[in-house]
Amino acid sequence: MCQECKRRGMTTKGTIIHHKIEAREDLTLFWSADNLECICPACHNAEHPERSGGAKKVKPKTNVVKFYANNER
């Protein structure tokens, strides 16, 4: 059963396992059962519009530290 549809009071067959927090954001949660949910293809496409040709969803930036290489040794 699609968990996203269930939250909206609908009953839909879920066929895709979805990461609530994407793996690229936190790889430690990749196999965590608490981070996975079953959703239908329509809800999955809404969560990932960039995969079906739409624009990427804007996500709030977290505290990110970037490191760049330099020529010093």
Backbone as ProteinMPNN parsed JSONL, in Angstrom:
{"seq_chain_A": "MCQECKRRGMTTKGTIIHHKIEAREDLTLFWSADNLECICPACHNAEHPERSGGAKKVKPKTNVVKFYANNER", "coords_chain_A": {"N_chain_A": [[0.841, -1.175, 0.0], [0.566, 2.2, -0.848], [2.25, 4.515, 1.035], [2.29, 7.283, 1.016], [-0.088, 7.998, -0.335], [-1.823, 6.869, 1.488], [-1.488, 8.583, 3.675], [-2.908, 10.701, 2.723], [-5.457, 9.774, 2.765], [-6.217, 7.967, 0.797], [-6.392, 4.828, -1.014], [-3.975, 3.05, -2.531], [-2.066, 0.883, -4.591], [1.193, 0.211, -3.681], [4.321, 0.062, -5.277], [6.963, 0.672, -5.317], [9.962, 0.992, -3.525], [10.926, 3.571, -1.531], [13.369, 5.963, -0.536], [13.106, 7.948, 2.246], [14.825, 9.96, 3.187], [17.153, 10.933, 0.968], [19.748, 8.86, -0.406], [22.061, 10.143, -1.298], [22.139, 12.282, 0.368], [22.436, 11.29, 2.967], [24.225, 8.668, 3.425], [24.43, 6.762, 5.409], [21.877, 6.078, 6.133], [20.907, 4.443, 4.168], [20.21, 1.631, 4.177], [18.519, 1.579, 6.308], [15.558, 0.597, 7.822], [13.731, 2.373, 8.844], [13.971, 4.519, 7.193], [12.868, 3.838, 4.807], [10.064, 3.49, 2.601], [7.041, 2.247, 1.127], [5.778, 3.238, -1.942], [3.54, 4.423, -4.549], [3.949, 4.515, -8.176], [3.085, 7.066, -9.171], [3.285, 8.789, -6.952], [6.006, 8.51, -6.491], [7.059, 9.653, -8.799], [6.228, 12.251, -8.366], [7.784, 12.875, -6.16], [10.304, 12.795, -7.292], [10.648, 14.676, -9.653], [12.608, 15.367, -11.497], [13.449, 13.054, -12.707], [11.55, 12.405, -14.523], [11.65, 14.288, -16.482], [10.941, 16.755, -15.494], [11.397, 19.772, -13.515], [13.953, 20.021, -10.99], [13.287, 19.432, -7.519], [13.362, 22.008, -5.125], [15.526, 21.994, -2.489], [16.084, 22.609, 0.959], [19.17, 24.068, 1.937], [21.686, 22.425, 3.735], [24.12, 22.509, 6.371], [26.919, 22.598, 4.702], [30.209, 21.75, 4.015], [32.708, 22.522, 1.837], [35.622, 21.26, 0.299], [38.507, 22.169, -1.41], [41.118, 21.332, -3.669], [44.485, 22.494, -3.673], [47.541, 23.973, -4.981], [49.578, 23.728, -3.184], [52.047, 21.946, -1.289]], "CA_chain_A": [[0.0, 0.0, 0.0], [1.336, 3.435, -0.933], [2.188, 5.228, 2.308], [1.995, 8.693, 0.743], [-1.53, 8.064, -0.602], [-2.487, 6.544, 2.754], [-1.486, 9.808, 4.488], [-3.926, 11.594, 2.156], [-6.752, 9.122, 2.877], [-6.522, 7.165, -0.389], [-5.832, 3.484, -1.031], [-3.311, 2.804, -3.806], [-1.051, -0.159, -4.525], [2.566, 0.7, -3.732], [5.204, -0.892, -5.961], [8.333, 1.193, -5.303], [10.528, 1.302, -2.216], [11.445, 4.934, -1.617], [14.134, 6.487, 0.601], [12.554, 9.215, 2.731], [16.0, 10.836, 3.089], [17.9, 10.373, -0.155], [21.048, 8.27, -0.102], [23.135, 11.116, -1.534], [22.153, 13.212, 1.493], [22.948, 10.588, 4.15], [24.449, 7.286, 3.017], [24.288, 5.859, 6.556], [20.468, 5.68, 6.243], [20.524, 3.742, 2.951], [19.559, 0.357, 4.478], [17.694, 1.718, 7.507], [14.139, 0.333, 7.569], [12.978, 3.575, 9.209], [14.121, 5.488, 6.116], [12.259, 3.288, 3.606], [8.609, 3.36, 2.581], [6.489, 1.765, -0.127], [4.909, 4.241, -2.565], [3.112, 4.11, -5.914], [4.731, 5.245, -9.18], [2.679, 8.468, -9.279], [3.886, 9.517, -5.829], [7.452, 8.518, -6.682], [7.348, 10.661, -9.822], [6.051, 13.559, -7.735], [8.945, 13.074, -5.291], [11.496, 12.939, -8.143], [10.228, 15.183, -10.97], [13.75, 15.458, -12.413], [13.61, 11.779, -13.404], [10.556, 12.305, -15.596], [11.786, 15.434, -17.358], [10.533, 17.999, -14.85], [12.432, 20.528, -12.797], [14.332, 19.475, -9.693], [12.683, 20.038, -6.349], [14.288, 22.844, -4.361], [15.695, 21.487, -1.134], [16.815, 23.551, 1.812], [20.582, 23.729, 2.079], [22.151, 22.106, 5.075], [25.485, 22.976, 6.599], [27.816, 21.853, 3.831], [31.57, 22.273, 3.959], [33.365, 22.046, 0.627], [37.068, 21.331, 0.312], [39.069, 22.236, -2.748], [42.54, 21.084, -3.727], [45.307, 23.629, -4.101], [48.837, 23.553, -5.502], [50.568, 23.639, -2.108], [52.408, 20.578, -0.877]], "C_chain_A": [[0.888, 1.24, 0.0], [1.142, 4.247, 0.353], [1.863, 6.705, 2.126], [0.506, 8.877, 0.477], [-2.313, 7.805, 0.689], [-2.559, 7.773, 3.661], [-2.538, 10.798, 4.006], [-5.31, 10.95, 2.134], [-7.167, 8.296, 1.675], [-5.879, 5.792, -0.256], [-5.297, 3.207, -2.425], [-2.253, 1.727, -3.596], [0.334, 0.461, -4.659], [3.472, -0.345, -4.348], [6.672, -0.472, -5.916], [8.762, 1.443, -3.863], [11.284, 2.612, -2.349], [12.232, 5.286, -0.354], [13.533, 7.832, 1.005], [13.631, 10.292, 2.688], [16.899, 10.208, 2.041], [19.287, 9.9, 0.258], [22.178, 9.268, -0.3], [23.216, 12.144, -0.412], [22.725, 12.573, 2.748], [23.054, 9.105, 3.838], [24.274, 6.301, 4.173], [22.846, 5.372, 6.71], [19.997, 4.826, 5.066], [19.747, 2.458, 3.237], [18.671, 0.425, 5.719], [16.216, 1.534, 7.158], [13.28, 1.553, 7.903], [13.025, 4.636, 8.114], [13.455, 5.026, 4.818], [10.744, 3.259, 3.73], [8.179, 2.902, 1.193], [5.552, 2.841, -0.678], [4.57, 3.815, -3.988], [3.96, 4.908, -6.915], [4.365, 6.722, -9.298], [3.299, 9.303, -8.159], [5.399, 9.584, -5.978], [7.849, 9.543, -7.735], [7.175, 12.068, -9.27], [7.223, 13.887, -6.821], [10.211, 13.351, -6.098], [11.104, 13.44, -9.53], [11.372, 15.262, -11.971], [13.941, 14.166, -13.201], [12.611, 11.618, -14.537], [10.548, 13.559, -16.473], [11.376, 16.755, -16.745], [11.699, 18.696, -14.178], [12.723, 19.865, -11.459], [13.592, 20.185, -8.571], [13.738, 20.846, -5.615], [14.336, 22.324, -2.94], [16.441, 22.505, -0.306], [18.261, 23.1, 1.962], [20.888, 23.443, 3.534], [23.558, 22.653, 5.22], [26.44, 22.085, 5.81], [29.167, 22.543, 3.82], [32.22, 21.675, 2.721], [34.867, 22.245, 0.76], [37.559, 21.323, -1.125], [40.579, 22.023, -2.665], [43.266, 22.359, -4.138], [46.663, 23.093, -4.536], [49.909, 23.443, -4.417], [50.846, 22.189, -1.769], [52.815, 20.547, 0.542]], "O_chain_A": [[1.851, 1.318, 0.762], [0.022, 4.614, 0.709], [1.229, 7.312, 2.989], [-0.105, 9.807, 1.003], [-3.334, 8.442, 0.946], [-3.564, 7.988, 4.338], [-3.009, 11.636, 4.776], [-6.24, 11.509, 1.552], [-8.341, 7.954, 1.537], [-4.938, 5.61, 0.516], [-6.06, 3.136, -3.388], [-1.618, 1.67, -2.543], [0.615, 1.156, -5.635], [3.402, -1.519, -3.982], [7.534, -1.188, -6.425], [8.02, 2.031, -3.077], [12.178, 2.741, -3.186], [11.819, 4.953, 0.757], [13.461, 8.75, 0.189], [13.389, 11.402, 2.213], [17.357, 9.078, 2.208], [19.914, 10.467, 1.153], [23.155, 9.248, 0.449], [24.241, 12.807, -0.252], [23.423, 13.235, 3.516], [22.077, 8.367, 3.974], [23.998, 5.125, 3.939], [22.614, 4.35, 7.356], [18.809, 4.515, 4.971], [18.721, 2.214, 2.601], [18.124, -0.597, 6.133], [15.687, 2.236, 6.296], [12.219, 1.745, 7.31], [12.205, 5.554, 8.108], [13.478, 5.756, 3.827], [10.201, 3.034, 4.812], [8.874, 3.143, 0.206], [4.648, 3.303, 0.018], [5.234, 2.951, -4.561], [4.619, 5.874, -6.531], [5.248, 7.554, -9.506], [3.784, 10.408, -8.405], [6.013, 10.594, -5.633], [8.86, 10.228, -7.584], [7.9, 12.981, -9.664], [7.617, 15.048, -6.713], [11.096, 14.068, -5.631], [11.22, 12.69, -10.499], [11.133, 15.228, -13.178], [14.546, 14.191, -14.272], [12.805, 10.782, -15.419], [9.549, 13.853, -17.131], [11.455, 17.788, -17.411], [12.844, 18.254, -14.269], [11.852, 19.227, -10.867], [13.307, 21.38, -8.655], [14.885, 20.413, -5.498], [13.309, 22.225, -2.268], [17.332, 23.19, -0.809], [18.544, 21.91, 2.096], [20.413, 24.129, 4.439], [24.114, 23.202, 4.269], [26.728, 20.957, 6.211], [29.262, 23.757, 3.641], [32.274, 20.454, 2.573], [35.328, 23.268, 1.268], [37.073, 20.553, -1.953], [41.233, 22.471, -1.723], [42.722, 23.194, -4.861], [46.906, 21.888, -4.466], [51.049, 23.091, -4.721], [49.993, 21.318, -1.939], [53.152, 19.484, 1.064]]}, "name": "protein", "num_of_chains": 1, "seq": "MCQECKRRGMTTKGTIIHHKIEAREDLTLFWSADNLECICPACHNAEHPERSGGAKKVKPKTNVVKFYANNER"}
